[in-house]
Amino acid sequence: MKQKKQFIGGLVYSTHPGTVQVEESEELVTLVPEKQNLKISLDSKQRAGKIVTLVTGFIGTESDLETLGKLLKTKCGCGGTVKEQQIILQGDYKTKVMQLLQTMKYKVKG
């Protein structure tokens, strides 16, 4: 018994100009700190044994995440980066970051 394959998806190729309609994606809105649920963890995997502090779970725009990351790096006096919707701080700053975020009214789990 042969099964029919269903085509699910969009336009693969067209020679007719003007047939492609691109859906506009909704712009991500940053939630207020009281509604954010951030998770703080320590990690050393694939980092040559060096410990980093990870802050994940931020819901919002990339620029707001960058701003929060820069603030945390400044307050902790360390280096770090923002990648793949997470803030990475170089070193063990779990308790300090947790206190900083709680004073800024974020919900934090550690």
Number of C-alpha atoms within 10 A of each C-alpha: 3 4 5 6 6 6 6 6 6 9 9 6 7 9 6 7 6 7 9 12 8 7 6 6 6 6 8 10 11 16 13 11 16 11 12 17 15 20 16 20 15 17 16 12 10 7 9 7 9 12 16 22 21 23 24 17 14 20 19 16 14 17 10 14 19 17 12 16 20 18 13 22 20 12 12 17 12 13 14 19 13 18 11 8 16 19 24 23 26 17 18 18 21 17 12 13 21 20 13 15 17 14 10 11 14 18 16 18 11 11
